Structures are given as C-alpha cells and as structure tokens.
Amino acid sequence: MKPVAVIILNWNGAKLLRKYLPSVLAGTSADIADVIVADNGSTDNSREVLEQEFAQVKTLYLDKNYGFAGGYNKAIELTGYQYTVLLNSDVRTPDGWLDPLYRYLEDNPGVGAVQPKLLHDRDDGKRMFEYAGAAGGFIDKHGYPYCRGRVFEAVEDDHGQYDGKDIDIFWATGACLMVRTELYNRVGGLDEDFFAHMEEIDLCWRIHLSGSDVRIVTASEVFHLGGGSLPQGNPRKTYLNFRNSLFLLYKNLPVKEGKRMLIVRRLYDTLAFFMALAKLHGGDAKAIIRAHNDYRKLKSRYTCQPTVNLLKSFPGTERNIVIDYYLRGKKLF
C-alpha cells in the first residue's frame, strides 16, 4: 500500500470534478499516493462522471450526505493509509504539490498535521491568498479564527511574505489538510456534530492537546476556488459558523474558563445580530438566533473538557482580532 491517500469528498459536484480532478491526478506523485474520491450521497450525475470519465480513480460511494465531518470519517475508516490528505473538490494542485508535505511529516515525527499555502484559484492569474486557510490559521483570545494572509474579509496578495517560514499554526485548513491517520483516529477524527465549518479548527485543537504540532509548509501551494458548497452570505453557512464556534469553545476550554469566554462571545454575537439587522440581512440575523438556541440544546453532549487552556499559551492568542480589525484598522496579519 502507498503511504498517502488523497481523499476528495464530493457532494453534487460533478462540474467541480470535471474542472479540478484532472489537476489532482496530474500533479500528485503516483508513487506515494492514491487519489480517492468519496462520494457523499450525491444526487446529481457525479457517479456517472466518475465511472465514465475518471474510471482510473479509486472511488467510495456513501449511502447519504454525512456532511464534511462524517463523510471524511467514514472514508478514512474505509481506507486506512499511513497519511491522509483531506482535499476539497474545488482545489487545483500543481505538479509536485504533495511531496513537500509528505517529506515534512516523514522528517518531523512531532508534527501531526500540515497544510500547504492556500491561494485563490483565479482566472486572471493574480496571486492572492484564499480565505479558508491562506498561509496558516490562528485564533484570538476570544476564539475568533484568522490567518496569515487573511483577517476577516481582508485578504492579502501573496508576494512571498510568508514563504520559508514553516511555523507552528493553531489550525490547518480543511480545504487541504494532511494528517497522520493514526493520530486522526486517536483524537476522534472530525466532530460529526459540527457537520461542516470550523470542524478542522476543532480537530487541530485536539491534535495540539494530544501533544503534536500543526505546521504550515510553504514549499507546497494549492489553488482553492472556495464557496463550492456554501458561498459566503448563505444563512446556512452563517448558522453553522456561529453554532460551531460556540461548540468549539465549550468543548475545548476548561469548564470555568469556557463559561467566562462564552459570556464574552455571546456579547459579540449579539452585536453581530444587530449588525445583520442594520444591513437588512434578515436571514443571517435569524441564523444567529437559531445557532445560539441549538447550542444551548446540544452543548450537553460535550462532557470531557480539557484542563489546559491553549488560548493562554499559543502564539497569536493574545490578540483581540475584533478590536484590531474594526477599531484599530489593522487589516494585515
């Protein structure tokens, strides 16, 4: 068996498979990796496209849509390679993209997961970071995620400012995340209660708590379209992001500190609710209310909070990214 499985989770993405899968097949080193498409209960013509146009690709067909988290958990359970790459179906990969990631994990046993540099797949060729990961993810003192190369809606052009700095990051993007499979399983995989959005931050938080590091490997880069499943501004995405951010803090912080943190987050979310109303984004406002209601109903499922607060020790967690961005005008990492 080859050491690496590059697993693309597909749901109703026949057009994306036609556009992006050829680059993955062409750019991935066949001597170290198998490219596997796990279809998450698609109802479009994805199966026909895979069977007729990509017969050489290994495929898994799940019986329904288990979400991003559940779909990957089931696919990894059915494959079992030494390393697994979670790769979005809307990612274009250049030649040799996988090799630096693989070599890095081979050479650094204390590192549990890595990501490449994530750039926006654009028709004009402009090198701009992509929102969902950029050059490595961080989290601020109140649990707000941000990246080298992207803070909230401010996304930087890539002119090499982060190259050659394979530093510890708090979270690696789920758009292209390479992880040691044994470690993935040991920490519980992706949390299926999240369904989608922020589940990779939760996974990386647990990887850190287990004693392993998460790194950015800038020698590798991929190009991500983004918004292939739920675009920005979709109330469903708003709901998942707000609800899952509350889950993230509740389950990964010590109980007392988590309670204090969640009081602050609720105040910020209240502000976000009124901002949505002011912008006449009624769907987003309703999604925020629903997210908080469902969080209160469902949070009791998490009963094993850690005793270590990573938000007190990890680089970047001392920042208040909301104040920096909105009041101090700091738009760059």
C-alpha positions as CSV (number, residue, x, y, z in Angstrom):
1,M,0.0,0.0,0.0
2,K,1.2,3.5,-0.8
3,P,1.7,5.7,2.3
4,V,-0.7,8.5,1.3
5,A,-4.4,8.7,0.5
6,V,-5.6,11.9,-1.1
7,I,-9.3,11.8,-0.4
8,I,-11.6,14.2,-2.2
9,L,-15.1,14.4,-0.6
10,N,-17.7,15.0,-3.3
11,W,-21.3,16.1,-2.9
12,N,-23.2,17.0,-6.0
13,G,-20.0,18.4,-7.5
14,A,-19.9,16.8,-11.0
15,K,-18.8,20.2,-12.5
16,L,-16.1,20.6,-10.0
17,L,-14.8,17.1,-10.5
18,R,-14.5,17.8,-14.3
19,K,-12.7,21.0,-13.6
20,Y,-10.4,20.1,-10.8
21,L,-9.8,16.4,-10.6
22,P,-7.6,16.3,-13.7
23,S,-5.1,18.6,-12.0
24,V,-5.0,16.5,-8.9
25,L,-4.4,13.3,-10.9
26,A,-1.7,15.1,-13.0
27,G,0.0,16.9,-10.1
28,T,0.0,14.1,-7.4
29,S,3.0,11.8,-7.2
30,A,1.6,8.4,-8.0
31,D,4.5,6.6,-6.4
32,I,3.5,7.8,-2.9
33,A,-0.3,8.5,-3.1
34,D,-3.6,7.2,-4.3
35,V,-6.3,9.7,-5.3
36,I,-9.6,8.6,-3.9
37,V,-13.0,10.3,-4.5
38,A,-15.5,9.6,-1.7
39,D,-19.0,10.5,-2.9
40,N,-21.1,11.8,-0.1
41,G,-24.5,10.6,-1.3
42,S,-24.7,12.8,-4.4
43,T,-28.0,13.2,-6.3
44,D,-26.5,14.8,-9.4
45,N,-24.6,12.9,-12.1
46,S,-21.4,12.6,-10.1
47,R,-21.4,8.8,-10.2
48,E,-21.7,8.8,-14.0
49,V,-18.9,11.3,-14.4
50,L,-16.6,9.3,-12.2
51,E,-17.4,6.0,-13.9
52,Q,-17.3,7.2,-17.4
53,E,-14.6,10.0,-17.3
54,F,-12.4,9.0,-14.4
55,A,-12.5,5.2,-14.4
56,Q,-8.9,5.1,-13.2
57,V,-9.8,6.9,-10.0
58,K,-10.5,4.9,-6.8
59,T,-14.0,5.6,-5.6
60,L,-16.1,5.2,-2.5
61,Y,-19.9,5.7,-2.6
62,L,-21.5,6.6,0.7
63,D,-25.3,6.0,1.1
64,K,-26.2,9.6,2.1
65,N,-24.7,13.0,2.8
66,Y,-22.9,12.7,6.1
67,G,-21.6,16.2,6.0
68,F,-17.9,17.2,5.7
69,A,-17.0,15.7,9.0
70,G,-19.0,12.5,8.8
71,G,-18.1,11.9,5.2
72,Y,-14.4,12.1,5.8
73,N,-14.6,10.0,9.0
74,K,-16.3,7.2,7.0
75,A,-13.9,7.5,4.1
76,I,-10.8,7.3,6.3
77,E,-12.3,4.3,8.2
78,L,-12.7,2.5,4.8
79,T,-9.2,3.3,3.6
80,G,-6.6,3.3,6.4
81,Y,-3.4,4.7,4.8
82,Q,-0.5,5.9,6.9
83,Y,-1.2,9.5,5.9
84,T,-4.4,11.1,4.8
85,V,-5.0,14.3,2.8
86,L,-8.4,15.9,3.1
87,L,-8.7,17.8,-0.2
88,N,-11.7,19.9,-1.2
89,S,-13.2,19.1,-4.6
90,D,-12.6,22.7,-5.7
91,V,-8.8,22.7,-5.3
92,R,-6.3,22.8,-8.2
93,T,-3.0,21.2,-7.5
94,P,0.2,22.0,-9.4
95,D,2.9,19.4,-10.1
96,G,4.6,18.0,-7.0
97,W,2.4,19.8,-4.5
98,L,2.2,16.7,-2.2
99,D,5.9,15.9,-2.0
100,P,6.9,18.7,0.4
101,L,4.0,17.9,2.8
102,Y,4.9,14.2,2.8
103,R,8.6,14.8,3.3
104,Y,7.9,17.2,6.1
105,L,5.8,14.7,8.1
106,E,8.3,12.0,7.4
107,D,11.2,14.2,8.7
108,N,9.3,15.7,11.7
109,P,7.7,13.0,13.9
110,G,6.4,15.5,16.4
111,V,4.2,17.2,13.8
112,G,0.8,15.7,13.4
113,A,-0.7,17.7,10.6
114,V,0.3,20.1,7.9
115,Q,-1.2,22.4,5.3
116,P,0.2,24.0,2.1
117,K,-0.1,27.6,1.3
118,L,-3.6,28.2,0.0
119,L,-4.1,30.6,-2.9
120,H,-7.3,31.7,-4.6
121,D,-7.9,30.0,-7.9
122,R,-8.4,33.0,-10.2
123,D,-8.7,33.3,-14.0
124,D,-6.6,36.4,-14.0
125,G,-3.5,34.7,-12.5
126,K,-3.3,37.2,-9.6
127,R,-1.6,35.6,-6.6
128,M,-4.0,36.3,-3.7
129,F,-4.4,34.2,-0.6
130,E,-7.6,32.2,-0.3
131,Y,-10.0,33.0,2.6
132,A,-10.2,29.4,4.1
133,G,-6.6,28.9,5.3
134,A,-4.3,31.3,3.5
135,A,-0.8,30.8,5.0
136,G,-1.9,29.1,8.2
137,G,-4.6,29.6,10.8
138,F,-4.5,31.2,14.2
139,I,-7.2,32.0,16.8
140,D,-7.5,35.1,19.1
141,K,-8.2,35.4,22.8
142,H,-12.0,35.1,22.2
143,G,-11.8,32.2,19.8
144,Y,-12.1,34.1,16.5
145,P,-10.1,32.4,13.7
146,Y,-7.8,34.4,11.4
147,C,-4.9,33.6,9.2
148,R,-1.5,34.8,8.0
149,G,-2.7,36.4,4.8
150,R,-6.4,36.9,5.8
151,V,-8.0,38.7,8.7
152,F,-11.8,38.6,8.5
153,E,-12.6,40.0,5.0
154,A,-9.2,41.5,4.3
155,V,-7.2,39.1,2.1
156,E,-3.6,39.8,1.2
157,D,-1.9,39.4,-2.1
158,D,0.9,36.8,-2.0
159,H,4.3,38.2,-2.7
160,G,6.3,35.7,-0.8
161,Q,6.0,37.5,2.6
162,Y,5.3,34.2,4.4
163,D,7.5,31.9,2.4
164,G,10.1,29.8,4.0
165,K,8.5,30.1,7.5
166,D,7.2,26.7,8.3
167,I,5.9,27.8,11.7
168,D,3.5,26.3,14.3
169,I,0.0,27.3,13.5
170,F,-3.1,26.8,15.6
171,W,-5.2,25.2,12.8
172,A,-4.7,24.0,9.3
173,T,-7.4,24.5,6.6
174,G,-9.8,21.7,5.9
175,A,-9.5,22.6,2.2
176,C,-6.1,20.8,2.1
177,L,-5.1,19.1,5.4
178,M,-2.6,16.3,5.6
179,V,-2.6,14.3,8.8
180,R,-1.2,11.2,10.3
181,T,-4.1,8.8,10.1
182,E,-3.4,7.1,13.4
183,L,-3.4,10.4,15.2
184,Y,-6.6,11.5,13.4
185,N,-8.3,8.4,14.7
186,R,-6.8,8.6,18.2
187,V,-8.1,12.1,18.8
188,G,-11.5,11.2,17.5
189,G,-11.4,12.5,13.9
190,L,-13.7,15.3,12.8
191,D,-16.6,16.0,15.1
192,E,-19.7,14.9,13.2
193,D,-21.9,17.2,15.4
194,F,-20.3,20.1,13.6
195,F,-21.5,18.7,10.2
196,A,-19.4,21.3,8.4
197,H,-17.5,24.6,9.1
198,M,-14.8,25.0,11.8
199,E,-14.5,21.3,12.3
200,E,-10.9,21.4,11.2
201,I,-10.1,24.0,13.9
202,D,-11.7,21.7,16.5
203,L,-9.6,18.8,15.1
204,C,-6.4,20.8,15.2
205,W,-7.2,22.0,18.8
206,R,-7.4,18.3,19.9
207,I,-4.2,17.5,18.0
208,H,-2.4,20.2,20.0
209,L,-3.9,18.9,23.2
210,S,-2.6,15.4,22.3
211,G,1.0,16.8,22.3
212,S,1.5,17.1,18.5
213,D,2.2,20.2,16.4
214,V,0.4,21.6,13.4
215,R,2.5,23.4,10.8
216,I,2.3,25.3,7.5
217,V,4.7,24.1,4.8
218,T,5.1,26.9,2.3
219,A,7.2,24.9,-0.1
220,S,3.8,23.5,-1.2
221,E,0.9,25.5,-2.6
222,V,-2.5,24.8,-4.0
223,F,-5.3,26.9,-5.5
224,H,-8.7,26.9,-4.0
225,L,-11.9,28.2,-5.6
226,G,-13.8,28.4,-2.3
227,G,-17.5,28.5,-1.7
228,G,-18.1,25.4,-3.7
229,S,-20.7,24.0,-1.3
230,L,-22.0,27.1,0.7
231,P,-21.0,30.5,-0.5
232,Q,-20.3,33.5,1.8
233,G,-23.6,35.2,2.8
234,N,-25.6,32.0,2.8
235,P,-27.7,31.9,6.1
236,R,-26.9,28.1,6.4
237,K,-23.2,29.0,6.5
238,T,-23.9,31.8,9.0
239,Y,-25.8,29.3,11.2
240,L,-23.0,26.7,11.1
241,N,-20.2,29.1,11.8
242,F,-21.9,30.8,14.8
243,R,-23.2,27.5,16.3
244,N,-19.9,25.6,15.7
245,S,-17.8,28.5,17.2
246,L,-19.7,28.1,20.4
247,F,-19.3,24.3,20.3
248,L,-15.5,24.9,19.7
249,L,-15.0,26.9,22.8
250,Y,-17.3,24.9,25.1
251,K,-15.7,21.6,24.4
252,N,-12.0,22.6,24.2
253,L,-11.6,25.0,27.1
254,P,-11.6,24.1,30.8
255,V,-15.1,24.4,32.3
256,K,-14.7,27.6,34.3
257,E,-12.7,29.5,31.7
258,G,-15.0,28.3,29.0
259,K,-18.0,29.8,30.8
260,R,-16.3,33.2,31.1
261,M,-15.3,33.1,27.4
262,L,-18.7,32.2,26.2
263,I,-20.3,35.2,28.0
264,V,-18.0,37.4,26.0
265,R,-18.7,35.6,22.8
266,R,-22.4,35.9,23.3
267,L,-22.0,39.7,23.6
268,Y,-20.0,39.8,20.4
269,D,-22.6,37.6,18.7
270,T,-25.4,40.0,19.9
271,L,-23.5,42.8,18.2
272,A,-23.3,40.7,15.1
273,F,-27.0,40.1,15.2
274,F,-27.8,43.8,15.3
275,M,-25.3,44.5,12.5
276,A,-27.1,41.9,10.4
277,L,-30.4,43.6,11.1
278,A,-28.9,47.0,10.3
279,K,-27.7,45.7,6.9
280,L,-31.2,44.2,6.2
281,H,-29.7,40.7,6.3
282,G,-32.7,39.1,7.9
283,G,-31.6,35.5,7.1
284,D,-28.3,36.0,8.8
285,A,-30.0,37.5,11.9
286,K,-32.3,34.5,12.2
287,A,-29.4,32.1,11.7
288,I,-27.5,33.7,14.6
289,I,-30.5,33.3,16.9
290,R,-31.0,29.7,15.8
291,A,-27.3,29.0,16.3
292,H,-27.5,30.1,19.9
293,N,-30.7,28.2,20.6
294,D,-29.3,25.0,19.1
295,Y,-26.1,25.4,21.0
296,R,-28.0,25.6,24.3
297,K,-29.9,22.5,23.4
298,L,-26.9,20.4,22.2
299,K,-23.9,21.5,24.3
300,S,-24.6,18.9,27.0
301,R,-23.2,16.2,24.7
302,Y,-19.7,17.5,25.5
303,T,-18.7,16.3,28.9
304,C,-14.9,15.8,28.8
305,Q,-13.4,19.3,28.7
306,P,-9.6,19.6,29.0
307,T,-7.7,21.1,31.9
308,V,-5.3,23.0,29.7
309,N,-6.3,26.4,28.1
310,L,-4.4,26.7,24.9
311,L,-5.7,30.3,24.5
312,K,-3.3,31.3,27.3
313,S,-0.2,30.0,25.7
314,F,-0.3,29.6,21.9
315,P,1.2,32.4,19.8
316,G,-1.4,34.8,18.4
317,T,-4.0,34.0,21.1
318,E,-3.1,37.2,23.0
319,R,-4.7,39.3,20.2
320,N,-8.2,40.7,20.2
321,I,-8.7,40.4,16.5
322,V,-12.1,42.1,16.5
323,I,-10.7,45.3,18.2
324,D,-7.6,45.2,16.0
325,Y,-9.6,45.0,12.8
326,Y,-12.6,47.1,13.4
327,L,-11.3,49.8,15.8
328,R,-7.6,49.9,15.2
329,G,-7.8,49.3,11.5
330,K,-5.2,46.5,11.5
331,K,-6.1,44.6,8.4
332,L,-2.9,42.6,8.0
333,F,-1.6,39.7,10.0
